[in-house]
Amino acid sequence: MAKFGRHPIALFLIFILLTLFSGCGGGGSGEISAGSVSAPTTPPVTPPATPPPIEPIPSKILSWQPPTKFLDDTPLEPAKDLESFEIYVRGDGSFTENDSPMALVSAVDSTSGQLNTNFNLANLEAFISKGVVYQVALRAVAISGVKSAFSSPATFSF
C-alpha cells in the first residue's frame, strides 16, 4: 500500500504543475495575433488658430522748429548748416549725453530739398510699448558734428 499512496501525491503534483504551466500562453514567441493589432490612429490635424490682426499704432507726428543760431549765437541757416536731427525717447525726461538716439532724421529731405521738421513717432513702434507714457526730445546736429542742447521734452503715448 505504500506504493499506492505515493502515486496519488505524484499525480496531484503533476496536475498542479500542468495547471501552472498551461496559463503561460505559449512562452512568448514574440508574435502578435493579427486579430489584436489595430492600425495607429492619427488625430485630425487642425490648422493653428489665426491670430487676430495686429492693429498698427496710429500716427503721432513730432514737429519742431530748427535752430537759427549756433551755440555761440552766430546765425545758422538750417538747410545749409545742419546735418541731421537726433530723436531721443525715455520713460522720464532726464536726457543725458550718455543717451543714444532712437532715430536719426536727415536735416534736408533728399527728394524735395526741403528742411525736415517732423517725424512720425509710430516709426518707433518696435522700440516702444502701447499704454506707456514716454518723453521725447531732439537735438540738432551741425555738419561740423556739433550738437545742440536737448529740446524741452514732450510727452506722448500710444
C-alpha positions as CSV (number, residue, x, y, z in Angstrom):
1,M,0.0,0.0,0.0
2,A,2.9,2.2,0.4
3,K,3.4,2.3,-3.4
4,F,-0.2,3.1,-4.0
5,G,-0.1,6.0,-1.5
6,R,2.7,7.7,-3.4
7,H,1.1,7.7,-6.8
8,P,-1.8,9.9,-5.9
9,I,0.6,12.5,-4.5
10,A,2.8,12.3,-7.6
11,L,-0.3,12.6,-9.8
12,F,-1.6,15.5,-7.8
13,L,1.8,17.3,-8.1
14,I,1.9,16.7,-11.9
15,F,-1.7,18.1,-12.1
16,I,-0.6,21.2,-10.3
17,L,2.4,21.7,-12.4
18,L,0.4,21.3,-15.6
19,T,-2.2,23.7,-14.4
20,L,0.5,26.3,-13.7
21,F,2.3,25.9,-17.0
22,S,-0.8,25.9,-19.1
23,G,-1.6,29.5,-18.1
24,C,1.7,30.8,-19.7
25,G,0.2,31.0,-23.2
26,G,2.9,29.5,-25.3
27,G,6.1,31.0,-23.8
28,G,6.3,34.3,-25.7
29,S,7.1,33.7,-29.3
30,G,7.2,37.4,-30.0
31,E,4.4,37.3,-32.4
32,I,1.2,39.2,-32.0
33,S,-2.0,37.7,-33.4
34,A,-3.5,39.7,-36.3
35,G,-6.8,40.0,-34.5
36,S,-5.4,42.1,-31.7
37,V,-3.5,44.6,-33.7
38,S,-5.2,47.8,-34.9
39,A,-3.7,50.4,-37.2
40,P,-2.5,53.5,-35.3
41,T,-4.9,56.4,-35.5
42,T,-3.8,59.8,-36.4
43,P,-5.7,62.6,-34.7
44,P,-7.2,65.0,-37.1
45,V,-4.9,68.0,-37.9
46,T,-6.5,71.2,-37.0
47,P,-4.9,74.3,-38.5
48,P,-3.5,76.7,-36.0
49,A,-5.8,79.5,-35.0
50,T,-5.3,82.6,-36.9
51,P,-4.1,85.3,-34.5
52,P,-6.2,88.4,-34.6
53,P,-4.7,91.0,-36.9
54,I,-2.2,93.3,-35.2
55,E,-3.6,96.8,-35.3
56,P,-1.0,99.3,-36.3
57,I,-0.4,102.1,-33.9
58,P,-1.8,105.5,-35.1
59,S,0.4,108.2,-36.4
60,K,1.8,110.7,-33.9
61,I,3.7,113.5,-35.6
62,L,6.5,115.2,-33.7
63,S,7.1,118.6,-35.2
64,W,9.8,121.2,-34.4
65,Q,11.3,124.5,-35.4
66,P,15.0,124.1,-36.3
67,P,17.5,126.3,-34.6
68,T,18.5,129.6,-36.1
69,K,21.7,130.2,-34.1
70,F,24.8,128.2,-33.2
71,L,25.7,127.8,-29.5
72,D,27.9,130.9,-29.8
73,D,24.9,133.0,-31.1
74,T,26.2,133.2,-34.7
75,P,23.4,132.9,-37.3
76,L,22.7,129.4,-38.6
77,E,21.0,128.5,-41.9
78,P,19.3,125.2,-41.1
79,A,19.1,123.8,-44.7
80,K,22.7,124.6,-45.2
81,D,24.4,124.2,-41.8
82,L,22.5,121.2,-40.3
83,E,23.3,117.5,-41.0
84,S,20.5,115.8,-39.0
85,F,18.2,115.8,-36.1
86,E,18.5,113.1,-33.4
87,I,15.3,111.9,-31.7
88,Y,15.6,110.6,-28.1
89,V,12.9,108.7,-26.2
90,R,12.8,107.9,-22.5
91,G,10.3,107.0,-19.8
92,D,11.4,110.1,-17.9
93,G,12.5,113.4,-19.2
94,S,16.1,113.2,-17.8
95,F,18.1,113.1,-21.1
96,T,21.8,113.0,-20.8
97,E,24.9,112.9,-23.0
98,N,25.1,109.2,-22.4
99,D,21.7,108.5,-24.1
100,S,21.6,107.1,-27.6
101,P,19.2,108.5,-30.2
102,M,16.3,106.2,-31.2
103,A,16.0,107.8,-34.6
104,L,18.1,110.0,-36.9
105,V,16.4,112.3,-39.4
106,S,18.3,114.0,-42.2
107,A,18.0,117.7,-41.9
108,V,17.1,118.1,-45.5
109,D,14.8,115.8,-47.4
110,S,16.8,114.3,-50.3
111,T,13.9,114.2,-52.6
112,S,12.3,117.6,-52.1
113,G,15.4,119.6,-50.9
114,Q,13.2,120.9,-48.1
115,L,14.1,121.1,-44.4
116,N,12.7,118.2,-42.4
117,T,10.7,119.5,-39.4
118,N,8.6,116.5,-38.4
119,F,8.9,112.8,-37.6
120,N,6.2,110.1,-37.2
121,L,6.7,108.6,-33.7
122,A,4.8,105.5,-34.9
123,N,8.0,104.6,-36.8
124,L,9.4,103.7,-33.3
125,E,6.7,101.0,-32.8
126,A,9.3,98.2,-32.5
127,F,11.0,100.0,-29.6
128,I,8.0,101.3,-27.6
129,S,5.0,99.7,-25.8
130,K,1.4,100.7,-26.0
131,G,-0.1,102.3,-22.9
132,V,3.3,103.6,-21.6
133,V,3.9,107.3,-21.3
134,Y,7.2,108.4,-22.9
135,Q,9.2,111.7,-23.1
136,V,10.7,112.7,-26.4
137,A,13.4,115.3,-27.1
138,L,15.6,116.1,-30.0
139,R,19.0,117.6,-30.8
140,A,20.1,119.3,-34.0
141,V,23.5,118.2,-35.4
142,A,25.5,120.6,-37.4
143,I,27.5,119.5,-40.5
144,S,30.6,120.0,-38.3
145,G,29.3,117.4,-35.8
146,V,28.4,119.9,-33.1
147,K,25.2,119.0,-31.3
148,S,22.7,121.4,-29.8
149,A,21.3,121.0,-26.3
150,F,18.3,118.8,-25.9
151,S,15.0,120.3,-26.7
152,S,12.4,120.6,-24.0
153,P,10.8,117.1,-23.6
154,A,7.3,116.5,-24.9
155,T,5.1,113.6,-23.6
156,F,3.4,111.0,-25.8
157,S,1.9,107.5,-25.6
158,F,0.1,105.1,-27.9
